[in-house]
Amino acid sequence: MFEKLRVIFTIPELRQKILLTLFFLAVYRIGWHVPLPITDINKTLPDTGGFAGMLDQLSIFSASSLGQATIFGLGIMPYISASIIFQLLASVWGPLERLQKEGESGRKKINEYTRYATVVICLFQSWVYISVLAGAGIVRESFLTGGAGGSLPFGWQLICVITMTCGTIFLMWLGEQIDQYGIGNGISLLIMAGILARMPEALIKLFTPLVTEGVQLSGDSTTVGIDKIIVLAAFFVAVVAGVVFVSRGQRQIPTQSAKHVRGTKVYGGTRQYLPLRVNQAGVMPIIFASSLLLFPSMIFSQIANWGVAGPWQSLAQEFERGSSLLYNLLYVGMIYFFCYFWTAITFNPKDIANNLKDHGSFIPGLRPGRRTSEYLEKVMLRITYVGAGFLAAIAIIPTVVAEFMSIDLALASFYGGTSLLIAVSVAFDFVQKVDSHLVMRNYRGLLEG
């Protein structure tokens, strides 16, 4: 492995791409800590009705810092939202669907529309966010009209909105620069960098008791011992191995190309495979399910804070993450729903069957066209059920680990859920990009034995 790493940095072009990628990520991390001029850096958003918890959950997959108002506070969440909106519209709206089928020119046009939509979403989200900051006591008194308890002047609010919008647009540009001059998917690497940046803080919380209370061979429900750390380390390796195994799992459908006779030569007749991913929906079902389940707790808590306590506070506790059986059951059910929903949008068996037919290929034993489309849809329904079960298990694992191992949920989140799936998928994409450069120059890839 060390020899392969040495080879990577001996290739000038690959070395330059990796160093540029690291530089762009360092720029992102520096800007991540630059606060807005109106905010008090010693204060964070209070947990008012679960709102801070919602922001923390959204920060995981948006490469943002919503708990502390910074110039990159929105992260790339508006761009992700715009991309999802146009991806959904392209499957139901005719003009966008036709534009998507035009190839590279159509994709460039959709990307242009996505950027415009990102600016609009940024302006709206940043305006709402700055308004929340002004009412949460994070804004410095010197910027408020009339001191503490006053309102933020329109001019300062407009400046902060423009600053946060420019920060998101800069991150979007930074991701495109990584795509063009660096290596790997720029947006995904920014999200991964934000996820991994949380790990040191979580590890500090885990190991602090060992430093303050001394090393113990065996810990109980409230202390951390060597035995618990060994179990956590082994379990982390096992979970990552399982995520890699299922994420890369495929159902290979055999296909046969028709033979063509030209003169005295016979072309075609080769046997190939059509790969169908077990986890076709990726991480999107967990993102949708966890995001939607944050709103009931926030709404019920807000109603309870208005003075109508009692049943509303009980309902808010029922919808808190991992605290009740009701939450976990709804979480699993929504993951299954969004798995089939997102797969139905991104996987079109009719188009695949038509493409096979146009290229002179077919699945042995099935007629090209409608029969092939029905077979592919049937297979995808079955493997999606397995993929949804895998996602549901991965989503529940962090709360189970935090509950039974008595560790902080921030550390337990690295044992599953959105964080682990994104980190594994981005790491594999990065390794594949590096492998392509190595193989192109007749070197052995990183994953070769």
NULO-810679 format. One record per residue (C-alpha): residue number from 1; x, y, z. Coordinates in nm, 2 decimals. Example, Ala and Ser with C-alpha at 12.3 -4.5 7.8 and 13.67 -1.06 7.14 Angstrom:
BEGIN
{atom 1; {1.23; -0.45; 0.78}}
{atom 2; {1.37; -0.11; 0.71}}
***
This chain:
BEGIN
{atom 1; {0.00; 0.00; 0.00}}
{atom 2; {0.28; 0.24; 0.08}}
{atom 3; {0.44; 0.16; -0.25}}
{atom 4; {0.11; 0.24; -0.43}}
{atom 5; {0.08; 0.57; -0.24}}
{atom 6; {0.44; 0.65; -0.34}}
{atom 7; {0.36; 0.58; -0.71}}
{atom 8; {0.06; 0.82; -0.69}}
{atom 9; {0.28; 1.11; -0.60}}
{atom 10; {0.54; 1.03; -0.86}}
{atom 11; {0.30; 1.10; -1.14}}
{atom 12; {0.31; 1.48; -1.19}}
{atom 13; {-0.04; 1.52; -1.33}}
{atom 14; {-0.20; 1.31; -1.06}}
{atom 15; {0.01; 1.47; -0.79}}
{atom 16; {-0.10; 1.81; -0.90}}
{atom 17; {-0.47; 1.71; -0.91}}
{atom 18; {-0.46; 1.57; -0.55}}
{atom 19; {-0.27; 1.88; -0.41}}
{atom 20; {-0.52; 2.12; -0.58}}
{atom 21; {-0.81; 1.92; -0.44}}
{atom 22; {-0.66; 1.94; -0.09}}
{atom 23; {-0.60; 2.32; -0.14}}
{atom 24; {-0.96; 2.38; -0.24}}
{atom 25; {-1.08; 2.17; 0.06}}
{atom 26; {-0.86; 2.38; 0.29}}
{atom 27; {-1.01; 2.70; 0.15}}
{atom 28; {-1.36; 2.56; 0.22}}
{atom 29; {-1.26; 2.47; 0.58}}
{atom 30; {-1.11; 2.82; 0.64}}
{atom 31; {-1.43; 2.99; 0.52}}
{atom 32; {-1.63; 2.75; 0.73}}
{atom 33; {-1.50; 2.93; 1.04}}
{atom 34; {-1.54; 3.29; 0.92}}
{atom 35; {-1.84; 3.44; 1.11}}
{atom 36; {-2.08; 3.70; 0.98}}
{atom 37; {-2.00; 4.05; 1.10}}
{atom 38; {-2.33; 4.08; 1.30}}
{atom 39; {-2.29; 3.76; 1.50}}
{atom 40; {-2.15; 3.70; 1.85}}
{atom 41; {-1.90; 3.41; 1.80}}
{atom 42; {-1.95; 3.30; 2.16}}
{atom 43; {-2.31; 3.21; 2.11}}
{atom 44; {-2.49; 2.94; 1.91}}
{atom 45; {-2.85; 2.89; 1.83}}
{atom 46; {-3.05; 2.76; 2.13}}
{atom 47; {-3.25; 2.45; 2.10}}
{atom 48; {-3.59; 2.61; 2.06}}
{atom 49; {-3.85; 2.34; 1.99}}
{atom 50; {-3.60; 2.11; 1.81}}
{atom 51; {-3.50; 2.38; 1.56}}
{atom 52; {-3.13; 2.35; 1.64}}
{atom 53; {-3.15; 1.98; 1.61}}
{atom 54; {-3.30; 2.02; 1.26}}
{atom 55; {-3.02; 2.25; 1.16}}
{atom 56; {-2.76; 2.01; 1.29}}
{atom 57; {-2.92; 1.73; 1.09}}
{atom 58; {-2.93; 1.94; 0.78}}
{atom 59; {-2.57; 2.04; 0.83}}
{atom 60; {-2.45; 1.68; 0.79}}
{atom 61; {-2.54; 1.65; 0.42}}
{atom 62; {-2.51; 2.02; 0.32}}
{atom 63; {-2.14; 2.09; 0.42}}
{atom 64; {-2.27; 2.38; 0.62}}
{atom 65; {-2.25; 2.53; 0.97}}
{atom 66; {-2.60; 2.63; 1.05}}
{atom 67; {-2.55; 2.62; 1.43}}
{atom 68; {-2.30; 2.91; 1.40}}
{atom 69; {-2.36; 3.19; 1.15}}
{atom 70; {-2.07; 3.19; 0.90}}
{atom 71; {-2.02; 3.31; 0.55}}
{atom 72; {-2.06; 2.95; 0.44}}
{atom 73; {-2.35; 2.90; 0.68}}
{atom 74; {-2.59; 2.77; 0.41}}
{atom 75; {-2.32; 2.54; 0.26}}
{atom 76; {-2.42; 2.38; -0.07}}
{atom 77; {-2.77; 2.29; 0.06}}
{atom 78; {-2.94; 2.53; -0.18}}
{atom 79; {-2.76; 2.38; -0.48}}
{atom 80; {-2.85; 2.03; -0.37}}
{atom 81; {-3.21; 2.14; -0.33}}
{atom 82; {-3.21; 2.29; -0.68}}
{atom 83; {-3.06; 1.98; -0.83}}
{atom 84; {-3.32; 1.75; -0.66}}
{atom 85; {-3.60; 1.98; -0.78}}
{atom 86; {-3.48; 1.97; -1.14}}
{atom 87; {-3.42; 1.60; -1.13}}
{atom 88; {-3.78; 1.54; -1.01}}
{atom 89; {-3.91; 1.79; -1.27}}
{atom 90; {-3.72; 1.61; -1.55}}
{atom 91; {-3.91; 1.29; -1.48}}
{atom 92; {-4.26; 1.45; -1.50}}
{atom 93; {-4.23; 1.77; -1.71}}
{atom 94; {-4.20; 1.71; -2.09}}
{atom 95; {-3.98; 2.01; -2.19}}
{atom 96; {-3.71; 1.92; -1.92}}
{atom 97; {-3.74; 1.55; -2.01}}
{atom 98; {-3.67; 1.63; -2.37}}
{atom 99; {-3.39; 1.86; -2.28}}
{atom 100; {-3.23; 1.59; -2.06}}
{atom 101; {-3.23; 1.35; -2.36}}
{atom 102; {-3.04; 1.59; -2.58}}
{atom 103; {-2.71; 1.48; -2.43}}
{atom 104; {-2.43; 1.71; -2.32}}
{atom 105; {-2.59; 2.03; -2.45}}
{atom 106; {-2.91; 1.95; -2.27}}
{atom 107; {-2.73; 1.87; -1.94}}
{atom 108; {-2.54; 2.20; -1.97}}
{atom 109; {-2.87; 2.39; -2.01}}
{atom 110; {-3.02; 2.21; -1.71}}
{atom 111; {-2.71; 2.29; -1.50}}
{atom 112; {-2.75; 2.66; -1.60}}
{atom 113; {-3.11; 2.66; -1.48}}
{atom 114; {-3.00; 2.48; -1.16}}
{atom 115; {-2.75; 2.76; -1.09}}
{atom 116; {-3.01; 3.03; -1.13}}
{atom 117; {-3.25; 2.84; -0.91}}
{atom 118; {-2.97; 2.81; -0.65}}
{atom 119; {-2.94; 3.19; -0.63}}
{atom 120; {-3.31; 3.23; -0.57}}
{atom 121; {-3.32; 2.96; -0.30}}
{atom 122; {-3.01; 3.12; -0.14}}
{atom 123; {-3.18; 3.46; -0.11}}
{atom 124; {-3.49; 3.31; 0.04}}
{atom 125; {-3.31; 3.07; 0.29}}
{atom 126; {-3.05; 3.33; 0.40}}
{atom 127; {-3.32; 3.59; 0.46}}
{atom 128; {-3.52; 3.35; 0.68}}
{atom 129; {-3.20; 3.24; 0.85}}
{atom 130; {-3.09; 3.59; 0.93}}
{atom 131; {-3.43; 3.67; 1.07}}
{atom 132; {-3.41; 3.37; 1.30}}
{atom 133; {-3.07; 3.48; 1.42}}
{atom 134; {-3.20; 3.83; 1.50}}
{atom 135; {-3.47; 3.67; 1.72}}
{atom 136; {-3.24; 3.41; 1.89}}
{atom 137; {-3.01; 3.65; 2.06}}
{atom 138; {-2.70; 3.57; 1.85}}
{atom 139; {-2.67; 3.91; 1.68}}
{atom 140; {-2.46; 4.16; 1.87}}
{atom 141; {-2.65; 4.43; 2.05}}
{atom 142; {-2.45; 4.71; 1.87}}
{atom 143; {-2.61; 4.60; 1.54}}
{atom 144; {-2.97; 4.60; 1.67}}
{atom 145; {-3.20; 4.90; 1.66}}
{atom 146; {-3.25; 5.01; 2.02}}
{atom 147; {-3.00; 4.76; 2.17}}
{atom 148; {-3.09; 4.42; 2.31}}
{atom 149; {-3.44; 4.30; 2.21}}
{atom 150; {-3.44; 4.53; 1.91}}
{atom 151; {-3.46; 4.45; 1.54}}
{atom 152; {-3.19; 4.42; 1.28}}
{atom 153; {-3.18; 4.71; 1.04}}
{atom 154; {-3.27; 4.63; 0.68}}
{atom 155; {-2.93; 4.73; 0.55}}
{atom 156; {-2.74; 4.49; 0.77}}
{atom 157; {-2.98; 4.21; 0.70}}
{atom 158; {-2.94; 4.27; 0.32}}
{atom 159; {-2.56; 4.26; 0.36}}
{atom 160; {-2.57; 3.93; 0.54}}
{atom 161; {-2.81; 3.78; 0.29}}
{atom 162; {-2.58; 3.88; 0.00}}
{atom 163; {-2.28; 3.75; 0.20}}
{atom 164; {-2.43; 3.41; 0.26}}
{atom 165; {-2.56; 3.39; -0.10}}
{atom 166; {-2.21; 3.47; -0.23}}
{atom 167; {-2.07; 3.21; 0.01}}
{atom 168; {-2.29; 2.93; -0.14}}
{atom 169; {-2.22; 3.04; -0.49}}
{atom 170; {-1.85; 3.04; -0.41}}
{atom 171; {-1.87; 2.68; -0.27}}
{atom 172; {-2.06; 2.58; -0.59}}
{atom 173; {-1.78; 2.73; -0.80}}
{atom 174; {-1.52; 2.56; -0.57}}
{atom 175; {-1.69; 2.22; -0.64}}
{atom 176; {-1.68; 2.28; -1.01}}
{atom 177; {-1.31; 2.37; -0.99}}
{atom 178; {-1.24; 2.04; -0.81}}
{atom 179; {-1.43; 1.86; -1.09}}
{atom 180; {-1.23; 2.04; -1.36}}
{atom 181; {-0.88; 2.07; -1.22}}
{atom 182; {-0.88; 1.84; -0.92}}
{atom 183; {-0.99; 1.48; -0.87}}
{atom 184; {-1.32; 1.33; -0.76}}
{atom 185; {-1.66; 1.49; -0.74}}
{atom 186; {-1.62; 1.84; -0.60}}
{atom 187; {-1.96; 1.87; -0.43}}
{atom 188; {-1.94; 1.53; -0.27}}
{atom 189; {-1.59; 1.59; -0.14}}
{atom 190; {-1.71; 1.92; 0.02}}
{atom 191; {-1.98; 1.72; 0.20}}
{atom 192; {-1.74; 1.45; 0.30}}
{atom 193; {-1.50; 1.71; 0.44}}
{atom 194; {-1.77; 1.86; 0.65}}
{atom 195; {-1.87; 1.51; 0.78}}
{atom 196; {-1.51; 1.41; 0.87}}
{atom 197; {-1.45; 1.74; 1.04}}
{atom 198; {-1.70; 1.64; 1.30}}
{atom 199; {-1.51; 1.32; 1.40}}
{atom 200; {-1.22; 1.48; 1.61}}
{atom 201; {-1.48; 1.65; 1.83}}
{atom 202; {-1.67; 1.33; 1.88}}
{atom 203; {-1.35; 1.14; 1.96}}
{atom 204; {-1.25; 1.40; 2.21}}
{atom 205; {-1.58; 1.35; 2.39}}
{atom 206; {-1.52; 0.98; 2.40}}
{atom 207; {-1.16; 0.98; 2.52}}
{atom 208; {-1.19; 1.28; 2.76}}
{atom 209; {-1.32; 1.05; 3.05}}
{atom 210; {-1.01; 0.83; 3.00}}
{atom 211; {-0.78; 1.13; 3.06}}
{atom 212; {-0.98; 1.28; 3.35}}
{atom 213; {-1.08; 0.97; 3.53}}
{atom 214; {-0.79; 0.74; 3.44}}
{atom 215; {-0.78; 0.43; 3.22}}
{atom 216; {-1.02; 0.15; 3.31}}
{atom 217; {-1.02; -0.20; 3.17}}
{atom 218; {-1.39; -0.23; 3.21}}
{atom 219; {-1.65; 0.05; 3.20}}
{atom 220; {-2.01; 0.06; 3.31}}
{atom 221; {-2.31; 0.24; 3.16}}
{atom 222; {-2.17; 0.58; 3.25}}
{atom 223; {-1.80; 0.54; 3.20}}
{atom 224; {-1.57; 0.45; 2.91}}
{atom 225; {-1.33; 0.16; 2.95}}
{atom 226; {-1.09; -0.02; 2.72}}
{atom 227; {-1.34; -0.30; 2.66}}
{atom 228; {-1.60; -0.05; 2.53}}
{atom 229; {-1.34; 0.12; 2.30}}
{atom 230; {-1.24; -0.22; 2.15}}
{atom 231; {-1.60; -0.32; 2.09}}
{atom 232; {-1.67; 0.01; 1.93}}
{atom 233; {-1.37; -0.01; 1.70}}
{atom 234; {-1.45; -0.37; 1.60}}
{atom 235; {-1.82; -0.28; 1.54}}
{atom 236; {-1.72; 0.02; 1.33}}
{atom 237; {-1.50; -0.20; 1.10}}
{atom 238; {-1.79; -0.45; 1.07}}
{atom 239; {-2.04; -0.18; 0.98}}
{atom 240; {-1.82; -0.02; 0.72}}
{atom 241; {-1.75; -0.36; 0.56}}
{atom 242; {-2.12; -0.42; 0.55}}
{atom 243; {-2.19; -0.08; 0.39}}
{atom 244; {-1.92; -0.14; 0.13}}
{atom 245; {-2.05; -0.49; 0.05}}
{atom 246; {-2.42; -0.38; 0.00}}
{atom 247; {-2.34; -0.04; -0.16}}
{atom 248; {-2.13; -0.21; -0.43}}
{atom 249; {-2.37; -0.50; -0.46}}
{atom 250; {-2.52; -0.56; -0.80}}
{atom 251; {-2.77; -0.79; -0.97}}
{atom 252; {-2.62; -0.87; -1.31}}
{atom 253; {-2.88; -0.94; -1.58}}
{atom 254; {-2.73; -1.14; -1.87}}
{atom 255; {-2.77; -0.98; -2.21}}
{atom 256; {-2.69; -1.12; -2.56}}
{atom 257; {-2.61; -0.91; -2.86}}
{atom 258; {-2.76; -1.02; -3.20}}
{atom 259; {-2.52; -1.15; -3.47}}
{atom 260; {-2.47; -0.94; -3.78}}
{atom 261; {-2.33; -1.09; -4.10}}
{atom 262; {-2.14; -0.85; -4.32}}
{atom 263; {-1.98; -1.02; -4.62}}
{atom 264; {-1.80; -1.32; -4.50}}
{atom 265; {-1.76; -1.19; -4.14}}
{atom 266; {-1.99; -1.23; -3.84}}
{atom 267; {-2.01; -0.94; -3.59}}
{atom 268; {-2.18; -0.94; -3.25}}
{atom 269; {-2.31; -1.24; -3.06}}
{atom 270; {-2.12; -1.15; -2.75}}
{atom 271; {-2.26; -1.21; -2.40}}
{atom 272; {-2.26; -0.92; -2.15}}
{atom 273; {-2.43; -0.82; -1.83}}
{atom 274; {-2.66; -0.54; -1.73}}
{atom 275; {-2.58; -0.43; -1.37}}
{atom 276; {-2.86; -0.33; -1.14}}
{atom 277; {-2.75; -0.18; -0.81}}
{atom 278; {-2.90; -0.33; -0.49}}
{atom 279; {-2.90; 0.02; -0.34}}
{atom 280; {-3.03; 0.21; -0.64}}
{atom 281; {-3.16; 0.50; -0.43}}
{atom 282; {-2.83; 0.58; -0.26}}
{atom 283; {-2.85; 0.80; 0.05}}
{atom 284; {-3.16; 1.00; -0.06}}
{atom 285; {-3.43; 0.80; 0.12}}
{atom 286; {-3.25; 0.86; 0.46}}
{atom 287; {-3.21; 1.23; 0.38}}
{atom 288; {-3.58; 1.27; 0.30}}
{atom 289; {-3.70; 1.06; 0.59}}
{atom 290; {-3.48; 1.22; 0.86}}
{atom 291; {-3.56; 1.57; 0.73}}
{atom 292; {-3.94; 1.52; 0.73}}
{atom 293; {-3.93; 1.36; 1.08}}
{atom 294; {-3.76; 1.66; 1.23}}
{atom 295; {-4.07; 1.88; 1.17}}
{atom 296; {-4.32; 1.71; 1.40}}
{atom 297; {-4.10; 1.74; 1.70}}
{atom 298; {-4.02; 2.11; 1.62}}
{atom 299; {-4.39; 2.20; 1.57}}
{atom 300; {-4.52; 2.02; 1.88}}
{atom 301; {-4.24; 2.17; 2.10}}
{atom 302; {-4.32; 2.52; 1.97}}
{atom 303; {-4.69; 2.47; 2.05}}
{atom 304; {-4.59; 2.35; 2.40}}
{atom 305; {-4.37; 2.66; 2.45}}
{atom 306; {-4.67; 2.88; 2.37}}
{atom 307; {-4.82; 2.76; 2.70}}
{atom 308; {-5.02; 2.46; 2.57}}
{atom 309; {-4.81; 2.19; 2.74}}
{atom 310; {-4.92; 1.84; 2.84}}
{atom 311; {-5.01; 1.62; 2.54}}
{atom 312; {-4.81; 1.84; 2.29}}
{atom 313; {-4.49; 1.80; 2.49}}
{atom 314; {-4.55; 1.43; 2.50}}
{atom 315; {-4.60; 1.42; 2.13}}
{atom 316; {-4.28; 1.62; 2.08}}
{atom 317; {-4.08; 1.36; 2.29}}
{atom 318; {-4.23; 1.08; 2.08}}
{atom 319; {-4.09; 1.23; 1.76}}
{atom 320; {-3.74; 1.31; 1.90}}
{atom 321; {-3.47; 1.12; 1.72}}
{atom 322; {-3.43; 0.76; 1.85}}
{atom 323; {-3.62; 0.82; 2.17}}
{atom 324; {-3.93; 0.62; 2.10}}
{atom 325; {-4.06; 0.31; 1.91}}
{atom 326; {-4.30; 0.53; 1.72}}
{atom 327; {-4.02; 0.74; 1.57}}
{atom 328; {-3.82; 0.44; 1.47}}
{atom 329; {-4.12; 0.27; 1.30}}
{atom 330; {-4.20; 0.58; 1.11}}
{atom 331; {-3.84; 0.62; 1.02}}
{atom 332; {-3.82; 0.27; 0.87}}
{atom 333; {-4.15; 0.30; 0.69}}
{atom 334; {-4.06; 0.63; 0.53}}
{atom 335; {-3.72; 0.49; 0.42}}
{atom 336; {-3.90; 0.21; 0.24}}
{atom 337; {-4.14; 0.45; 0.08}}
{atom 338; {-3.87; 0.69; -0.04}}
{atom 339; {-3.66; 0.40; -0.16}}
{atom 340; {-3.93; 0.29; -0.40}}
{atom 341; {-4.02; 0.65; -0.49}}
{atom 342; {-3.66; 0.76; -0.57}}
{atom 343; {-3.60; 0.43; -0.76}}
{atom 344; {-3.91; 0.48; -0.97}}
{atom 345; {-3.78; 0.83; -1.06}}
{atom 346; {-3.42; 0.75; -1.14}}
{atom 347; {-3.47; 0.40; -1.29}}
{atom 348; {-3.67; 0.38; -1.61}}
{atom 349; {-3.70; 0.01; -1.73}}
{atom 350; {-3.89; 0.12; -2.05}}
{atom 351; {-3.59; 0.34; -2.16}}
{atom 352; {-3.34; 0.06; -2.08}}
{atom 353; {-3.54; -0.20; -2.27}}
{atom 354; {-3.57; 0.04; -2.57}}
{atom 355; {-3.19; 0.11; -2.56}}
{atom 356; {-3.12; -0.26; -2.56}}
{atom 357; {-3.35; -0.31; -2.86}}
{atom 358; {-3.20; -0.02; -3.05}}
{atom 359; {-2.84; -0.16; -3.00}}
{atom 360; {-2.95; -0.51; -3.11}}
{atom 361; {-2.92; -0.66; -2.76}}
{atom 362; {-3.17; -0.87; -2.57}}
{atom 363; {-3.22; -1.07; -2.25}}
{atom 364; {-3.21; -1.45; -2.33}}
{atom 365; {-3.56; -1.59; -2.30}}
{atom 366; {-3.74; -1.26; -2.33}}
{atom 367; {-3.88; -1.06; -2.62}}
{atom 368; {-3.73; -0.72; -2.67}}
{atom 369; {-3.95; -0.43; -2.57}}
{atom 370; {-4.25; -0.46; -2.33}}
{atom 371; {-4.16; -0.81; -2.20}}
{atom 372; {-3.80; -0.70; -2.12}}
{atom 373; {-3.93; -0.38; -1.95}}
{atom 374; {-4.17; -0.58; -1.73}}
{atom 375; {-3.89; -0.82; -1.63}}
{atom 376; {-3.65; -0.54; -1.54}}
{atom 377; {-3.92; -0.37; -1.33}}
{atom 378; {-4.00; -0.69; -1.15}}
{atom 379; {-3.63; -0.75; -1.07}}
{atom 380; {-3.58; -0.39; -0.95}}
{atom 381; {-3.88; -0.41; -0.72}}
{atom 382; {-3.74; -0.72; -0.55}}
{atom 383; {-3.38; -0.59; -0.51}}
{atom 384; {-3.51; -0.25; -0.39}}
{atom 385; {-3.68; -0.43; -0.10}}
{atom 386; {-3.35; -0.57; 0.00}}
{atom 387; {-3.18; -0.23; -0.05}}
{atom 388; {-3.45; -0.05; 0.16}}
{atom 389; {-3.40; -0.30; 0.44}}
{atom 390; {-3.03; -0.23; 0.43}}
{atom 391; {-3.08; 0.15; 0.44}}
{atom 392; {-3.33; 0.11; 0.73}}
{atom 393; {-3.08; -0.10; 0.93}}
{atom 394; {-2.80; 0.15; 0.87}}
{atom 395; {-3.03; 0.44; 0.97}}
{atom 396; {-3.13; 0.28; 1.30}}
{atom 397; {-2.78; 0.16; 1.40}}
{atom 398; {-2.66; 0.50; 1.53}}
{atom 399; {-2.95; 0.53; 1.78}}
{atom 400; {-2.90; 0.17; 1.89}}
{atom 401; {-2.53; 0.22; 1.94}}
{atom 402; {-2.58; 0.54; 2.14}}
{atom 403; {-2.85; 0.38; 2.36}}
{atom 404; {-2.68; 0.05; 2.44}}
{atom 405; {-2.31; 0.17; 2.45}}
{atom 406; {-2.39; 0.50; 2.63}}
{atom 407; {-2.19; 0.72; 2.39}}
{atom 408; {-2.26; 1.06; 2.24}}
{atom 409; {-2.49; 1.05; 1.94}}
{atom 410; {-2.24; 1.26; 1.74}}
{atom 411; {-1.99; 0.97; 1.76}}
{atom 412; {-2.26; 0.71; 1.71}}
{atom 413; {-2.36; 0.88; 1.38}}
{atom 414; {-2.04; 0.76; 1.23}}
{atom 415; {-2.17; 0.40; 1.27}}
{atom 416; {-2.44; 0.45; 1.02}}
{atom 417; {-2.70; 0.68; 0.87}}
{atom 418; {-2.63; 0.96; 0.63}}
{atom 419; {-2.27; 1.03; 0.74}}
{atom 420; {-2.14; 0.68; 0.68}}
{atom 421; {-2.31; 0.62; 0.35}}
{atom 422; {-2.19; 0.95; 0.21}}
{atom 423; {-1.84; 0.90; 0.33}}
{atom 424; {-1.82; 0.55; 0.19}}
{atom 425; {-1.96; 0.64; -0.15}}
{atom 426; {-1.74; 0.95; -0.19}}
{atom 427; {-1.43; 0.75; -0.08}}
{atom 428; {-1.50; 0.48; -0.34}}
{atom 429; {-1.56; 0.74; -0.61}}
{atom 430; {-1.23; 0.91; -0.52}}
{atom 431; {-1.04; 0.58; -0.53}}
{atom 432; {-1.19; 0.49; -0.87}}
{atom 433; {-1.08; 0.82; -1.01}}
{atom 434; {-0.73; 0.76; -0.88}}
{atom 435; {-0.73; 0.41; -1.01}}
{atom 436; {-0.83; 0.53; -1.36}}
{atom 437; {-0.52; 0.75; -1.37}}
{atom 438; {-0.29; 0.47; -1.25}}
{atom 439; {-0.43; 0.21; -1.49}}
{atom 440; {-0.40; 0.45; -1.78}}
{atom 441; {-0.03; 0.47; -1.71}}
{atom 442; {0.01; 0.09; -1.67}}
{atom 443; {0.03; 0.10; -1.29}}
{atom 444; {-0.16; -0.13; -1.05}}
{atom 445; {-0.47; 0.02; -0.90}}
{atom 446; {-0.52; 0.09; -0.53}}
{atom 447; {-0.78; -0.19; -0.49}}
{atom 448; {-0.58; -0.46; -0.68}}
{atom 449; {-0.43; -0.74; -0.48}}
***
